[in-house]
Amino acid sequence: MFGYVKPDEPFLYMKDAVLYKATYCGLCKSIGKCCGECGRFSLTYDLTFLSVLLHNITGTDLKIEKQHCVLHLIKKRPIALNDGLFSRIASLNVLLAYHKLNDDVIDNGKGRLKRLFFSRAYSRAKKNEPILNTIIEEKYRELLSLEKSSCDSIDRVSDPFGTMMQSICQDLLKDKYTEEIRRLSYSLGKWIYLIDALDDFDKDKKNGDYNVFVLSYKDIKDKKELVKEKISDLHLIFGVLMSDIMDCTSKLRYNFNHDLTDNILTNGLAVQTKKIMEK
């Protein structure tokens, strides 16, 4: 994915900071085990969050122990141990990263070497999770069709990412998939797509690459002007999504303490949105 779904660190309890870092490192190790060492370079914060959330929703307790890793050879650090759900999310991480690179190649011809670098890890991830790969492929085809038609509807063009997140969560959660998860995953998927588009506004406008905000606001010259002149539009677009996310967050059926996921969903997304607007 894109790496925008992060905690609001100044307001993160120490226990949750340890849990988050242990999950991040555990997912990294799981990617190496399931998809090969090259796949570890695709690790994102977004999938770390998803792992924390889905372990809690499914009631799968994260087991943590101190271990060495490739970046910390001398001193051991807390690392979450691999389990069945970790393995699935590890493959999902590689699938999403590969299809994002593939989309970049289709859009502007850039990133071919990166895509080649991940090709072997992608083959293993595809073999591990063929259904998840099919879901991602289909949604990227929908997205490509909208982009090729120069769609300037912010709601329409972000829909494939929302429905992709819904289908992914449904496949991972099975009978634990609820209406709250359905709504949450849809709004979160749309938020990820749109915050990335907003972040890339200047780059895409300069290079002539597809960007729904560039098409929707053709007379705006750069992101600074967009935020200044259309701030009420942006507050409405992102405010509606984050409001729905927070409403669903309060209604989720957790099995364990959920301070970490609450921090990310209710604070972290708002912090990232503000940061991207001001960057």
Wavefront OBJ file of the C-alpha trace (Angstrom):
o trace
v 0.000 0.000 0.000
v 1.301 3.497 0.703
v 2.476 3.873 4.306
v 0.107 6.581 5.567
v -1.724 4.584 8.261
v 0.488 5.348 11.271
v 0.060 5.911 15.018
v -0.008 9.346 16.578
v 3.247 8.646 18.421
v 3.226 11.484 21.016
v -0.067 10.097 22.368
v 0.893 6.423 22.148
v 1.125 4.501 25.430
v 4.489 2.811 25.965
v 2.888 -0.654 25.946
v 1.296 0.100 22.585
v 4.545 1.469 21.147
v 6.210 -1.841 22.059
v 3.325 -3.826 20.547
v 3.392 -1.787 17.339
v 7.153 -2.137 16.839
v 7.002 -5.859 17.656
v 4.231 -6.303 15.073
v 6.171 -4.306 12.483
v 9.280 -6.461 12.993
v 7.215 -9.655 13.149
v 5.531 -8.840 9.844
v 8.930 -8.133 8.290
v 10.202 -11.560 9.361
v 6.983 -13.221 8.176
v 7.377 -11.657 4.726
v 10.902 -13.061 4.504
v 9.688 -16.506 5.500
v 6.644 -16.575 3.197
v 7.865 -14.614 0.171
v 11.641 -14.387 0.353
v 14.088 -11.767 1.580
v 13.498 -9.306 -1.280
v 9.843 -9.090 -0.269
v 10.825 -7.565 3.079
v 11.618 -4.283 1.319
v 7.879 -3.902 0.626
v 6.953 -3.719 4.337
v 4.511 -0.873 5.093
v 2.934 0.753 8.132
v -0.507 0.146 6.623
v -0.184 -3.634 6.799
v 1.302 -3.416 10.294
v -1.891 -1.671 11.367
v -4.040 -4.231 9.548
v -2.207 -7.038 11.329
v -2.823 -5.464 14.756
v -6.491 -4.872 13.951
v -7.261 -8.306 12.501
v -5.430 -10.192 15.243
v -7.639 -8.356 17.727
v -10.886 -8.889 15.790
v -10.208 -12.623 15.288
v -9.053 -13.101 18.882
v -5.629 -14.338 17.728
v -3.219 -13.433 20.509
v 0.101 -12.007 19.362
v 2.970 -13.898 20.959
v 6.082 -11.755 21.405
v 9.610 -12.761 22.322
v 13.011 -11.075 22.127
v 14.982 -12.059 19.042
v 17.798 -10.847 16.806
v 17.037 -9.527 13.343
v 19.105 -8.480 10.337
v 19.142 -4.825 11.454
v 19.725 -5.603 15.147
v 22.369 -8.309 15.261
v 23.807 -7.487 18.691
v 20.860 -6.583 20.892
v 17.630 -8.572 20.843
v 14.330 -6.724 20.477
v 10.663 -7.728 20.979
v 9.327 -9.383 17.815
v 5.875 -10.860 17.246
v 6.048 -14.527 16.272
v 4.705 -15.745 12.961
v 1.244 -17.354 12.890
v -1.323 -18.229 10.235
v -2.781 -14.730 10.062
v 0.669 -13.136 9.949
v 1.566 -15.360 6.995
v -1.527 -14.271 5.066
v -0.941 -10.576 5.759
v 2.736 -10.973 4.804
v 1.722 -12.281 1.368
v -0.915 -9.546 1.100
v 1.759 -6.915 1.788
v 3.836 -8.162 -1.156
v 0.807 -8.430 -3.461
v -0.277 -4.854 -2.760
v 3.253 -3.514 -3.171
v 3.743 -5.304 -6.483
v 0.436 -4.169 -7.957
v 1.156 -0.588 -6.867
v 4.489 -0.757 -8.714
v 2.767 -2.321 -11.715
v 0.230 0.508 -11.698
v 3.072 3.051 -11.688
v 4.661 1.337 -14.690
v 1.343 1.417 -16.579
v 0.724 5.062 -15.608
v 4.076 6.602 -16.491
v 6.475 3.826 -17.504
v 8.551 4.267 -14.353
v 9.493 1.633 -11.787
v 10.233 -1.305 -14.083
v 13.393 -2.251 -12.179
v 11.574 -2.096 -8.841
v 8.808 -4.286 -10.235
v 11.409 -6.756 -11.520
v 13.117 -6.747 -8.115
v 9.870 -7.853 -6.440
v 8.796 -10.306 -9.167
v 10.017 -13.449 -7.395
v 8.488 -12.408 -4.069
v 5.264 -11.623 -5.940
v 5.205 -15.083 -7.529
v 5.433 -16.705 -4.101
v 2.801 -14.383 -2.615
v 0.458 -15.054 -5.551
v 0.878 -18.789 -5.036
v 0.197 -18.391 -1.294
v -2.888 -16.188 -1.731
v -4.451 -16.581 -5.204
v -7.845 -15.226 -4.103
v -6.367 -12.064 -2.611
v -4.282 -11.582 -5.754
v -7.396 -11.880 -7.937
v -9.216 -9.307 -5.801
v -6.352 -6.815 -6.145
v -5.948 -7.417 -9.887
v -9.658 -6.856 -10.560
v -9.817 -3.646 -8.547
v -6.703 -2.226 -10.209
v -8.293 -2.967 -13.589
v -11.358 -0.980 -12.526
v -9.120 1.836 -11.344
v -7.118 1.821 -14.591
v -10.324 2.042 -16.623
v -11.450 5.103 -14.662
v -8.029 6.724 -14.967
v -7.884 6.111 -18.735
v -11.261 7.814 -19.108
v -9.834 10.831 -17.187
v -12.494 10.454 -14.516
v -12.647 13.608 -12.385
v -15.126 12.273 -9.820
v -13.315 11.954 -6.491
v -15.967 9.585 -5.161
v -16.001 7.285 -8.199
v -12.266 6.977 -8.691
v -11.606 6.160 -5.024
v -14.362 3.511 -4.956
v -12.235 0.589 -6.308
v -9.749 1.023 -3.476
v -12.567 1.068 -0.945
v -14.222 -2.063 -2.314
v -10.814 -3.753 -2.621
v -10.200 -3.247 1.106
v -13.684 -4.607 1.846
v -13.079 -7.793 -0.159
v -9.616 -8.296 1.358
v -10.946 -8.007 4.911
v -13.864 -10.290 4.120
v -11.513 -12.983 2.809
v -9.167 -12.658 5.799
v -11.871 -12.519 8.475
v -14.406 -15.028 7.118
v -17.195 -15.333 9.736
v -15.679 -12.487 11.797
v -16.480 -10.013 9.019
v -19.134 -7.570 10.275
v -21.031 -4.536 9.019
v -18.702 -2.272 11.015
v -15.639 -3.839 9.369
v -17.310 -3.497 5.964
v -17.855 0.236 6.455
v -14.497 0.813 8.121
v -12.471 -0.975 5.427
v -14.319 0.871 2.636
v -13.739 4.331 4.101
v -10.143 3.512 5.007
v -9.416 2.273 1.481
v -10.824 5.472 -0.021
v -8.869 7.587 2.481
v -5.594 5.842 1.549
v -6.170 6.381 -2.168
v -7.134 10.037 -1.783
v -4.435 11.026 0.717
v -1.861 9.544 -1.661
v -3.353 11.520 -4.562
v -3.258 14.720 -2.498
v 0.342 14.038 -1.460
v 1.342 13.550 -5.131
v -0.572 16.582 -6.461
v 2.471 18.681 -7.430
v 4.462 15.763 -8.845
v 1.558 14.439 -10.921
v 0.616 17.881 -12.243
v 4.205 18.569 -13.279
v 4.634 15.174 -14.991
v 1.164 15.046 -16.535
v 0.279 11.854 -14.664
v -3.265 10.982 -13.648
v -4.434 12.570 -10.404
v -8.091 13.014 -9.543
v -7.457 16.256 -7.638
v -5.548 17.723 -10.585
v -8.472 16.898 -12.896
v -11.119 18.086 -10.436
v -9.373 21.423 -9.872
v -7.830 22.183 -13.274
v -7.232 25.872 -12.541
v -5.229 25.200 -9.379
v -1.474 25.453 -10.009
v -0.075 23.548 -6.985
v -1.028 21.851 -3.720
v -0.361 24.961 -1.660
v -2.971 26.854 -3.678
v -5.335 23.860 -3.572
v -5.241 23.759 0.233
v -5.620 27.527 0.471
v -8.446 27.954 -2.037
v -10.315 24.646 -1.601
v -9.786 23.880 2.064
v -13.520 23.578 2.712
v -13.782 20.940 -0.047
v -10.855 18.986 1.386
v -12.264 19.174 4.916
v -15.555 17.786 3.610
v -13.944 14.978 1.553
v -11.615 13.736 4.278
v -13.892 14.704 7.157
v -16.721 12.458 5.945
v -14.366 9.490 5.573
v -12.705 9.975 8.967
v -16.052 10.523 10.674
v -17.311 7.185 9.344
v -14.046 5.496 10.351
v -14.301 6.831 13.916
v -17.953 5.806 14.182
v -17.118 2.245 13.096
v -14.076 2.151 15.401
v -16.289 2.757 18.425
v -18.578 -0.144 17.438
v -16.019 -2.844 16.585
v -16.103 -6.109 18.540
v -12.633 -6.399 20.011
v -11.178 -9.364 21.887
v -8.238 -7.549 23.482
v -7.190 -4.055 24.512
v -7.644 -1.690 21.554
v -5.781 1.453 22.607
v -3.327 1.034 19.716
v -5.938 0.697 16.965
v -7.957 3.547 18.501
v -4.879 5.748 18.446
v -4.237 5.031 14.767
v -7.819 5.343 13.551
v -8.985 8.300 15.631
v -5.736 10.298 15.909
v -3.185 8.967 13.438
v -5.286 9.466 10.300
v -6.138 13.044 11.289
v -2.472 13.811 11.972
v -1.423 12.371 8.598
v -4.160 14.294 6.771
v -3.055 17.575 8.357
v 0.594 16.765 7.662
v -0.041 16.077 3.953
v -2.088 19.261 3.594
v 0.655 21.360 5.172
v 3.655 19.580 3.589
l 1 2 3 4 5 6 7 8 9 10 11 12 13 14 15 16 17 18 19 20 21 22 23 24 25 26 27 28 29 30 31 32 33 34 35 36 37 38 39 40 41 42 43 44 45 46 47 48 49 50 51 52 53 54 55 56 57 58 59 60 61 62 63 64 65 66 67 68 69 70 71 72 73 74 75 76 77 78 79 80 81 82 83 84 85 86 87 88 89 90 91 92 93 94 95 96 97 98 99 100 101 102 103 104 105 106 107 108 109 110 111 112 113 114 115 116 117 118 119 120 121 122 123 124 125 126 127 128 129 130 131 132 133 134 135 136 137 138 139 140 141 142 143 144 145 146 147 148 149 150 151 152 153 154 155 156 157 158 159 160 161 162 163 164 165 166 167 168 169 170 171 172 173 174 175 176 177 178 179 180 181 182 183 184 185 186 187 188 189 190 191 192 193 194 195 196 197 198 199 200 201 202 203 204 205 206 207 208 209 210 211 212 213 214 215 216 217 218 219 220 221 222 223 224 225 226 227 228 229 230 231 232 233 234 235 236 237 238 239 240 241 242 243 244 245 246 247 248 249 250 251 252 253 254 255 256 257 258 259 260 261 262 263 264 265 266 267 268 269 270 271 272 273 274 275 276 277 278 279
